[in-house]
Amino acid sequence: MASVRVYNATLMTMAPGFEPVAPGELVASDGTIDYVGPQRGNHSATWDTEIDAAGGVLIPGLVNAHTHLAMTLLRGYADDMPLHEWLTTKIWPTEARLTEDDVYWGAMLGILEMLRGGTTCFSDMYHFFNAGTRAAIDGGMRALPSGVLLQLAEETSSVQAAVEFALQVRQDAPSRIVPMLGPHAPYSCTDGMLEQVAQAAQEHDLGIHIHLSETFDEVEQVIAASGLRPVHYLEELGVLENTVAAAHCIYVDDDELEVLIEKQVGIVHCPISAMKLGSGYARIPEMLAGGARLGLGTDGCASNNRLDMLQEARMAALMHKGYTGDPALIKAEEALHMATVGSAETLGLGEQIGTLEVGKRADFTIISLDAAHNQPLHNVFSQLIYAVEAADVVCTAVDGVVLYHNGEYPHLDAEHIIARANECAMRLVNSQ
Ligand SMILES: [Zn+2]
């Protein structure tokens, strides 16, 4: 049974009512946390891995609740464009040439980046579901893969095939891989598809990962087609009776907000993508005040251009202060909550990850506060949200297995992954 001990840490468990503890200790065996709390005295036991976290903060692994992982290949390929033009002239034509190999290496590149920045779990909606899933398995991370289900003029996805694949993954893959169903959005799926997804999710206890009300235009489109606003439309089709992680939720009115809160729909806030694409401001302060289930995601690399959850949490804390003029909105504690336990809950994994507690999975991140930009230390929450950067992460572990430590990836060949991803990216954009 593999075991790990982290000691000398400033411990931030993120459990309800917790206080930072220093020095703190965490012990896990076989991927499960056995002890977490104040550092204990002499130990007679030994561990397979011991990590001295002196000068570091130990937090639950960050959870990226919405991304399109292999879009790392399009990082910086097309920026600063209006959304529709960006999608139709750049992103979709390039994505149409994607191969399974591209998705695998693009996803592996994303995994390197996320581990480097302290992220341990991600929810990925993308084409070539099987390649993305394979990358998640090989990369060692906790992942919730979902294929994109779409109804476009030239493409109709099969819900049945997606369900079968999800059940297969559940049966064959390690338990840290949790498949979901990924209907793209209310405007890009038919009502029949959404109904089928809702029923299959119920029948097989599968979560649903969807985009919801990201732009004003798509809301108008749904109203014109169905007579209902998007949240009511999904409610009527039975979609909201399941575990749902809904990315964006920017254009929701008061009634819709009430439904999202009452149904405890997971709302995934993606502040950087929303700002970069000029999509608008989600009503996060009201959602928080109303008790919504709220997490954070980076969205794809083409609209971010990073998969950096520390930066995302910082932007979540800053964005709403900026446009409301109220600097007391979204406190550092709330932003860190969203990036950890909040995101875990949006994905239906609140019982397993998101906090460091006995019995939960040992997914953790250690962030060094030694650098000049992190000194002096008055408040750990403030430092983690307003001062640290991804490069301050020194250790990232999933199920107690260290996947990144002091610049090294013990289980991955980073150089090879970067080279292969670059080859795929260049071929993709040069083959039109
Ligand atoms: Zn997205």
Boltz pocket constraint, residues with backbone or C-beta under 6 A from the ligand:
constraints:
  - pocket:
      binder: B
      contacts: [[A, 66], [A, 67], [A, 68], [A, 211], [A, 247], [A, 299], [A, 300]]
      max_distance: 6.0
